Amino acid sequence: MSEFNSKDFGERIKNYRIKRGLSQENIATSLGKSKAIVSRYEKGEVIPDAKDVSIICEELGIYEADLYENDTIRTMQHNKSKNPFGTDKLYVYFNAYNFRTKKFAPDKYILELEQKQNICKAKFVDYHDKRIYSEGYLICNDEIVFAVMENYKPTSSRVDVAVVEINICNGTDGLMLGGYFGTNAKCEPSLRKCYFSKKNVNFTNEMFEQLKLNENEQEILNNQNALYLDIFNI
């Protein structure tokens, strides 16, 4: 197995940044960090965590896998692409658009997980008819899990990339709060809070109410014209 080389990793960030025509200040602003930190990332002196990697790749227009040599999509942390849930299936609860009824309503989906040698594959699946909407892989540490998925296929006319974020700071045995970031059929950005569970539980009215924007989220949205989901305030 290839050993992780922090200098090569940083050099790839730098090369993709230059190719994109961005400065270190541009990346630093997106991260909410200093230019000096970005410089240390690019020199391989500091390794960004999973959340920063996701933001960097979004700014550079690349996949996380592009920053790793060959197919070694791991080793920033020992469990970076390991399944942290101890199960091959998570149930996902959120306010979803039902293409059958053409309406939004509380609904349930499944995140199927398959652990391979150096990657944990993920599929976002319809709970009712087992239709696969998107496929990808996990990136995680001890606090957060990202499932980065796409639905592009040569036979499909729609291109979409979705990211599911799950807070695992408090363990994985109870309800876990997170977010879904994707697009609708018109490629309009879609952002909403979700609950995740290893058990198939009923989607209660109380759960649904807790997935609505709280006062803090609404205040930030009004003041900054940007939405930050408060998934760590449990």
LOSE-945058 format. One line per field, with one value per residue (C-alpha): residue number from 1; y negated, z negated, x negated; residue in one letter. Coordinates in Angstrom, 2 decimals, decimal comma. Layout:
num: (NUM	...) $
north: (Y	...) $
up: (Z	...) $
east: (X	...) $
residuo: (A	...) $
//
This chain:
num: (1	2	3	4	5	6	7	8	9	10	11	12	13	14	15	16	17	18	19	20	21	22	23	24	25	26	27	28	29	30	31	32	33	34	35	36	37	38	39	40	41	42	43	44	45	46	47	48	49	50	51	52	53	54	55	56	57	58	59	60	61	62	63	64	65	66	67	68	69	70	71	72	73	74	75	76	77	78	79	80	81	82	83	84	85	86	87	88	89	90	91	92	93	94	95	96	97	98	99	100	101	102	103	104	105	106	107	108	109	110	111	112	113	114	115	116	117	118	119	120	121	122	123	124	125	126	127	128	129	130	131	132	133	134	135	136	137	138	139	140	141	142	143	144	145	146	147	148	149	150	151	152	153	154	155	156	157	158	159	160	161	162	163	164	165	166	167	168	169	170	171	172	173	174	175	176	177	178	179	180	181	182	183	184	185	186	187	188	189	190	191	192	193	194	195	196	197	198	199	200	201	202	203	204	205	206	207	208	209	210	211	212	213	214	215	216	217	218	219	220	221	222	223	224	225	226	227	228	229	230	231	232	233	234) $
north: (0,00	-3,45	-5,62	-9,03	-11,82	-15,17	-17,16	-15,55	-16,12	-19,80	-20,17	-18,82	-21,42	-24,13	-22,87	-22,62	-26,08	-27,67	-25,83	-27,24	-30,75	-31,20	-32,74	-31,44	-34,33	-33,02	-29,59	-31,09	-33,19	-30,12	-28,23	-31,14	-30,79	-32,71	-32,67	-31,29	-28,14	-27,59	-28,04	-25,38	-23,06	-23,45	-22,86	-19,69	-21,08	-20,78	-18,34	-19,83	-17,96	-16,35	-19,44	-21,69	-19,16	-19,20	-23,02	-23,17	-20,66	-22,56	-25,75	-23,96	-22,13	-18,69	-15,51	-14,64	-11,62	-13,97	-15,06	-11,52	-9,43	-6,58	-5,27	-5,80	-7,91	-7,72	-7,97	-11,62	-9,95	-6,23	-5,81	-8,31	-5,97	-3,33	-2,79	-4,19	-2,99	0,77	1,40	1,50	-0,64	-4,01	-5,37	-9,02	-11,27	-14,72	-16,88	-15,39	-16,01	-13,04	-12,68	-10,50	-13,10	-16,16	-17,49	-17,96	-15,81	-14,02	-10,95	-8,22	-7,14	-4,67	-5,24	-1,87	-1,35	1,17	1,32	2,13	2,43	-1,27	-2,95	-2,79	-3,01	-4,75	-4,63	-6,92	-4,71	-5,24	-3,51	-2,58	-1,18	-0,74	-3,10	-4,25	-8,03	-8,53	-6,67	-7,69	-7,16	-8,18	-10,62	-10,80	-11,35	-10,91	-13,89	-14,10	-11,87	-13,04	-10,90	-12,42	-11,08	-11,67	-10,37	-10,86	-7,92	-7,85	-7,07	-9,89	-13,44	-14,90	-15,59	-16,06	-15,88	-15,52	-15,65	-14,14	-15,35	-13,44	-14,55	-11,55	-13,53	-11,93	-8,41	-6,49	-4,47	-7,13	-9,67	-11,58	-15,06	-16,15	-17,82	-17,08	-19,30	-18,73	-20,05	-19,52	-18,55	-22,15	-22,09	-24,57	-24,20	-22,26	-22,34	-20,76	-19,16	-15,40	-12,76	-9,51	-6,27	-2,73	-1,61	-1,90	-4,24	-6,15	-9,67	-11,52	-15,03	-16,00	-14,90	-16,83	-20,01	-19,75	-19,69	-23,14	-26,21	-27,30	-30,91	-30,95	-29,65	-32,13	-35,01	-34,10	-33,80	-37,26	-38,89	-37,18	-36,13	-32,67	-29,52	-27,51	-24,43	-24,07	-20,29	-20,28	-21,99	-18,89) $
up: (0,00	0,87	-2,03	-2,39	-1,41	-2,89	-0,56	2,55	1,16	0,57	3,99	5,62	3,76	5,03	8,62	8,78	7,19	9,77	12,59	11,30	11,26	7,50	4,91	1,45	0,14	2,10	0,49	-2,95	-2,72	-1,85	-4,79	-7,20	-7,96	-7,32	-4,15	-6,28	-7,03	-3,32	-2,63	-5,23	-3,65	-0,28	-1,76	-3,46	-6,91	-8,09	-6,86	-6,51	-8,22	-6,29	-6,42	-5,05	-2,32	-1,25	-1,11	0,76	3,36	3,82	4,51	6,86	8,72	8,07	6,17	2,92	4,67	7,04	4,15	3,46	5,43	7,38	5,46	1,88	0,73	-2,92	-5,60	-6,62	-9,67	-10,35	-9,86	-7,04	-4,68	-7,19	-7,96	-11,52	-11,99	-12,39	-9,96	-6,22	-6,27	-7,66	-7,55	-6,49	-7,51	-6,02	-4,23	-0,74	2,62	3,65	7,45	7,15	5,35	6,64	3,08	0,19	-2,88	-5,67	-4,07	-4,64	-2,54	-2,97	-2,85	-1,93	-2,88	-1,52	-3,00	-0,55	-1,30	-0,98	-0,53	-1,91	0,90	0,36	2,18	1,60	2,05	2,06	-0,99	0,87	4,23	3,65	6,52	6,40	6,72	6,35	5,53	3,99	0,97	-2,65	-4,12	-7,90	-11,17	-14,77	-14,61	-11,16	-8,20	-4,62	-1,93	1,42	4,20	7,84	10,07	13,47	15,83	19,62	20,06	17,77	18,93	15,44	13,67	9,90	7,02	3,49	0,12	-3,02	-6,31	-9,57	-13,08	-14,99	-17,90	-20,31	-18,96	-16,33	-18,33	-18,61	-16,22	-14,42	-13,04	-9,70	-6,39	-2,74	-0,06	3,54	6,35	7,63	11,16	12,30	10,84	8,16	4,93	2,21	-1,46	-4,39	-7,78	-8,22	-10,90	-10,50	-12,39	-12,33	-13,36	-11,23	-13,43	-12,81	-11,43	-14,18	-14,11	-16,83	-14,65	-11,71	-13,78	-14,95	-11,33	-10,66	-10,89	-14,48	-15,67	-15,54	-11,96	-10,91	-12,52	-10,76	-7,48	-7,94	-8,99	-6,63	-3,73	-4,12	-5,76	-8,23	-9,57	-13,31	-13,31	-16,31	-18,69	-20,10) $
east: (0,00	-1,29	-2,49	-0,91	-3,33	-2,31	-4,60	-3,12	0,36	-0,37	-1,96	1,21	3,29	0,94	0,95	4,76	5,06	2,76	4,53	7,82	6,36	6,88	4,59	3,79	5,90	8,90	8,61	7,95	11,12	13,22	11,74	12,04	8,34	5,15	3,05	0,20	2,22	2,91	-0,79	-1,60	0,99	-0,73	-4,19	-2,97	-3,79	-0,17	2,48	6,00	8,81	11,67	13,87	11,11	10,31	13,96	14,00	10,68	11,86	15,12	13,16	10,76	13,54	12,04	12,86	11,11	9,61	7,74	5,51	4,34	1,89	3,46	6,48	5,25	8,19	7,19	4,46	4,85	6,33	6,07	9,83	10,27	12,12	13,17	16,84	17,26	20,84	20,39	23,26	23,76	26,90	28,00	31,54	31,81	34,70	35,40	37,95	37,73	39,33	41,46	41,47	44,59	46,74	44,82	44,73	42,28	42,92	41,02	39,49	36,94	33,97	31,12	27,37	25,86	22,21	19,72	16,24	13,45	9,74	8,94	12,32	15,84	18,36	21,71	25,05	28,03	31,09	34,87	36,37	39,56	38,46	34,67	33,87	30,23	29,96	26,21	22,99	19,68	17,45	16,88	14,37	14,30	12,50	13,67	16,04	17,57	18,41	18,81	20,40	19,39	21,59	22,46	25,21	23,62	23,76	23,24	26,95	28,11	28,78	28,47	25,18	25,31	22,86	24,25	22,52	24,02	22,47	23,02	22,06	20,62	19,09	21,58	21,26	23,18	25,71	28,43	29,89	27,14	27,71	26,31	26,98	27,65	26,11	27,14	29,31	32,82	33,84	33,23	29,69	30,76	28,71	30,50	29,49	31,35	30,83	31,19	31,30	29,35	29,89	28,56	32,07	35,17	37,22	40,44	40,03	41,91	43,37	40,89	37,95	39,37	39,76	36,13	34,97	36,42	34,19	33,70	33,48	29,67	29,58	32,26	30,37	27,12	29,01	30,52	27,23	24,79	27,02	25,53	26,88	24,78	26,51	26,11	25,59	23,23	25,66	27,36) $
residuo: (M	S	E	F	N	S	K	D	F	G	E	R	I	K	N	Y	R	I	K	R	G	L	S	Q	E	N	I	A	T	S	L	G	K	S	K	A	I	V	S	R	Y	E	K	G	E	V	I	P	D	A	K	D	V	S	I	I	C	E	E	L	G	I	Y	E	A	D	L	Y	E	N	D	T	I	R	T	M	Q	H	N	K	S	K	N	P	F	G	T	D	K	L	Y	V	Y	F	N	A	Y	N	F	R	T	K	K	F	A	P	D	K	Y	I	L	E	L	E	Q	K	Q	N	I	C	K	A	K	F	V	D	Y	H	D	K	R	I	Y	S	E	G	Y	L	I	C	N	D	E	I	V	F	A	V	M	E	N	Y	K	P	T	S	S	R	V	D	V	A	V	V	E	I	N	I	C	N	G	T	D	G	L	M	L	G	G	Y	F	G	T	N	A	K	C	E	P	S	L	R	K	C	Y	F	S	K	K	N	V	N	F	T	N	E	M	F	E	Q	L	K	L	N	E	N	E	Q	E	I	L	N	N	Q	N	A	L	Y	L	D	I	F	N	I) $
//
